Every structure is written in structure tokens, then in C-alpha cells.
């Protein structure tokens, strides 16, 4: 199934993974918290909320708090030779997802931070760990992270009258949830079955800039690699439509893996914050 054409009518600069994706990440993380971390999360959020229920809060407040908009991403150019150290150059004044993850982690690590500040920091942290695993939130081709690169998608049927115009970023944000039919709790269980002990060991390490550069590399090598340079504002005329299997093939595999990593790494951060 496809998302409706109307859904794709406008660029979506935020909202990585959509509601289902962020909740799925949160559920995976919850399932891998230590008892001490579970207890701390309950004390911070209160009895009526959990990681999943607050996972899209950071998107919901952007219009009321526009200063938070840059905190969801950074723009590292995929057409230039870039290393992890270059992230700092595009993350001025701490207005990017990497620095905000570290900031929120620091607030939560302070023993005497006010509960109100800890609650907000945790809600941001849950969301931003998800965002940093969305490749198009960590890369740019002078196209606003894919928001200005348009193409036609025919869907699995391949019939031209089913084609709809989509922008790359908006499509990727919602690649995993056609018409939001996927249940995030069940989807998290399904993904967790595919996570091996070795995966957990490999992923539960490193720092936010490592994860961000990994996402950038995926965008550079797997997403932008076969696309023309720069913005395509006049709904593409380069004669290359999105492949029919884009949703079900390689890209969906990348999506699933990134969600799994994000869930394990969110749990890793929280377990380190609130040790036994």
C-alpha cells in the first residue's frame, strides 16, 4: 500500500520515522532497560507515561518552540569528502541533533537537576536518538536533506496511474508506515526477534557522533548514490522514477536495521545513566 498522494504534497522537514517509527524505537528500548533504568524512567515521566507515549512530543512542540527545529538534524554534504570530525562544523551553537543528545544526556546525568528539566530532557532524548538514525536527518545534497528532491513513485503495482509525486525526505520519514497501518508495539516485537546477541553487543557502544556519521554514510552510499546532484524543485525531469520495489526492497531493510539500532542504543544510554 501507498501513502496517499495528499500526504506527500508538502515537504516534511521534521518527523523522522513518523509516529510508528519513533514509538517502535521506544518500545525496543523499553524492552532492553535494566530494572534500575525502568524505575528511573517511571519516576521522571510519571505513572501515566512511558518512552513510547512521549516519543513524538519533540515534533509536536516545534511550532510552539521554533528554536528547537534545528535540533532534529544536521546537514553534512554527501558530495564532499566528509569525516566524523566535520559534524562539529555544521553543528554551530549546539543547534543540531548530535549536540542536543549530549545536552539532554547531561541534564539527566545531573543528580540534582529539577524534575521538570529531567522530564523534558528525557522526552527530547527519546526522540532525538530516533532522529539521528534517520539517514536523511544526517545528510544533505543542497536539497534540505531531500526535501527539495522530488520524484514519482508508482508503488508495487508499477501502474502509471498509481504514481504520486513525493519528496525524498518526506517519503523516507514514512517509508515504514503506509497509511500508518503498522502497529508499533507488534512491529517492535517483530524487529526484536531479528536482533542477535552480537548485534546488541556491537550497537551498545560508541557516542552520538559515531551513530550520526554512520547514518550519514548510509545516506551517502545507499540513498543519494544513484540520484542526481542538488535540488529538483520542479518535480523531477531527469527521467528516473523511484524503483517499484523501493518500499519493500533494500531501503526497507535499511529502515528496519536503523530502528533496531536506535532502540538498542537508546536503552544503552538510559542503562548507563541509571546504573544498578
QUIJOBEL-V824530 format. One record per residue. N is the residue number from 1. RES is the residue in three letters. PHI is phi in radians with two decimals (* if undefined). Layout:
n:res:phi
N:RES:PHI
N:RES:PHI
This chain:
n:res:phi
1:UNK:*
2:UNK:-1.93
3:UNK:-1.19
4:UNK:-1.11
5:UNK:-1.01
6:UNK:-1.08
7:UNK:-1.10
8:UNK:-1.56
9:UNK:-1.14
10:UNK:-2.27
11:UNK:-1.06
12:UNK:-2.08
13:UNK:-1.24
14:UNK:-2.17
15:UNK:1.39
16:UNK:-0.89
17:UNK:1.29
18:UNK:1.22
19:UNK:-1.05
20:UNK:-1.08
21:UNK:-1.09
22:UNK:-1.13
23:UNK:-1.17
24:UNK:-1.08
25:UNK:-1.01
26:UNK:-1.10
27:UNK:-1.13
28:UNK:-1.05
29:UNK:-1.07
30:UNK:-1.00
31:UNK:-1.24
32:UNK:-2.05
33:UNK:-1.40
34:UNK:-1.27
35:UNK:-0.95
36:UNK:-1.14
37:UNK:-1.19
38:UNK:-1.02
39:UNK:-1.10
40:UNK:-1.14
41:UNK:-1.08
42:UNK:-1.08
43:UNK:-1.17
44:UNK:-1.35
45:UNK:-1.49
46:UNK:1.64
47:UNK:-1.24
48:UNK:-1.73
49:UNK:-2.34
50:UNK:-2.43
51:UNK:-1.04
52:UNK:-1.15
53:UNK:-1.22
54:UNK:-1.81
55:UNK:-1.20
56:UNK:-1.93
57:UNK:-1.00
58:UNK:-1.11
59:UNK:-1.31
60:UNK:-1.16
61:UNK:-1.68
62:UNK:-1.04
63:UNK:-1.18
64:UNK:-1.36
65:UNK:-2.26
66:UNK:-1.07
67:UNK:-1.13
68:UNK:-1.49
69:UNK:-0.98
70:UNK:-1.19
71:UNK:-1.25
72:UNK:-1.57
73:UNK:-2.80
74:UNK:-2.62
75:UNK:-2.03
76:UNK:-1.91
77:UNK:-1.25
78:UNK:-1.35
79:UNK:-1.68
80:UNK:-2.07
81:UNK:-1.31
82:UNK:-2.24
83:UNK:-2.06
84:UNK:-1.02
85:UNK:-1.14
86:UNK:-1.31
87:UNK:-1.03
88:UNK:-1.05
89:UNK:-1.21
90:UNK:-1.80
91:UNK:-2.12
92:UNK:-1.21
93:UNK:1.00
94:UNK:1.10
95:UNK:-1.56
96:UNK:-2.71
97:UNK:-1.14
98:UNK:-1.12
99:UNK:-1.17
100:UNK:-1.23
101:UNK:-1.04
102:UNK:-1.16
103:UNK:-1.11
104:UNK:-1.13
105:UNK:-1.06
106:UNK:-1.10
107:UNK:-1.08
108:UNK:-1.19
109:UNK:-1.34
110:UNK:-1.33
111:UNK:-1.01
112:UNK:-1.86
113:UNK:-1.09
114:UNK:-1.00
115:UNK:-1.00
116:UNK:-1.03
117:UNK:-1.19
118:UNK:-1.15
119:UNK:-1.10
120:UNK:-1.14
121:UNK:-1.08
122:UNK:-1.17
123:UNK:-1.14
124:UNK:-1.17
125:UNK:-1.04
126:UNK:-0.99
127:UNK:-1.29
128:UNK:-1.23
129:UNK:-1.10
130:UNK:-1.14
131:UNK:-1.04
132:UNK:-1.22
133:UNK:-1.73
134:UNK:-1.58
135:UNK:-0.93
136:UNK:-1.39
137:UNK:-1.59
138:UNK:-2.23
139:UNK:-2.67
140:UNK:-2.70
141:UNK:-2.23
142:UNK:0.97
143:UNK:-2.29
144:UNK:0.93
145:UNK:1.09
146:UNK:1.67
147:UNK:-1.18
148:UNK:-1.95
149:UNK:-2.13
150:UNK:-1.86
151:UNK:-2.73
152:UNK:-1.71
153:UNK:-2.13
154:UNK:-1.56
155:UNK:1.43
156:UNK:-1.10
157:UNK:-1.32
158:UNK:1.30
159:UNK:-1.45
160:UNK:-1.04
161:UNK:-1.31
162:UNK:-1.68
163:UNK:-1.17
164:UNK:-2.42
165:UNK:-1.40
166:UNK:-2.37
167:UNK:-1.72
168:UNK:-1.02
169:UNK:-1.18
170:UNK:-1.05
171:UNK:-1.16
172:UNK:-1.15
173:UNK:-1.00
174:UNK:-2.08
175:UNK:-1.08
176:UNK:-1.60
177:UNK:-2.33
178:UNK:-0.98
179:UNK:0.93
180:UNK:0.92
181:UNK:-1.45
182:UNK:-1.33
183:UNK:-1.54
184:UNK:-1.14
185:UNK:-1.18
186:UNK:-1.19
187:UNK:-1.11
188:UNK:-1.07
189:UNK:-1.02
190:UNK:-1.12
191:UNK:-1.16
192:UNK:-1.09
193:UNK:-1.13
194:UNK:-1.62
195:UNK:-1.54
196:UNK:-1.50
197:UNK:-1.07
198:UNK:-1.19
199:UNK:-1.01
200:UNK:-1.02
201:UNK:-1.12
202:UNK:-1.21
203:UNK:-1.37
204:UNK:-1.41
205:UNK:-2.88
206:UNK:1.51
207:UNK:-2.32
208:UNK:-0.94
209:UNK:-1.17
210:UNK:-1.09
211:UNK:-1.18
212:UNK:-1.15
213:UNK:-1.19
214:UNK:-1.04
215:UNK:-1.11
216:UNK:-1.01
217:UNK:-1.11
218:UNK:-1.13
219:UNK:-1.06
220:UNK:-1.13
221:UNK:-1.54
222:UNK:-2.00
223:UNK:-1.81
224:UNK:-1.48
225:UNK:-0.93
226:UNK:-1.81
227:UNK:-1.80
228:UNK:-1.18
229:UNK:-1.19
230:UNK:1.31
231:UNK:-1.25
232:UNK:-2.29
233:UNK:-1.32
234:UNK:-1.65
235:UNK:0.22
236:UNK:-0.63
237:UNK:-2.23
238:UNK:-1.55
239:UNK:1.41
240:UNK:-2.18
241:UNK:-1.49
242:UNK:-1.16
243:UNK:-1.01
244:UNK:-1.07
245:UNK:-1.66
246:UNK:-1.01
247:UNK:-1.21
248:UNK:-1.65
249:UNK:-1.70
250:UNK:-0.99
251:UNK:-1.18
252:UNK:-1.12
253:UNK:-1.09
254:UNK:-1.13
255:UNK:-0.97
256:UNK:-1.01
257:UNK:-1.15
258:UNK:-1.16
259:UNK:-1.13
260:UNK:-1.07
261:UNK:-1.04
262:UNK:-1.06
263:UNK:-1.11
264:UNK:-1.13
265:UNK:-1.28
266:UNK:-1.12
267:UNK:-1.09
268:UNK:-1.01
269:UNK:-1.10
270:UNK:-1.21
271:UNK:-1.16
272:UNK:-1.24
273:UNK:-1.18
274:UNK:-2.18
275:UNK:-1.20
276:UNK:-1.07
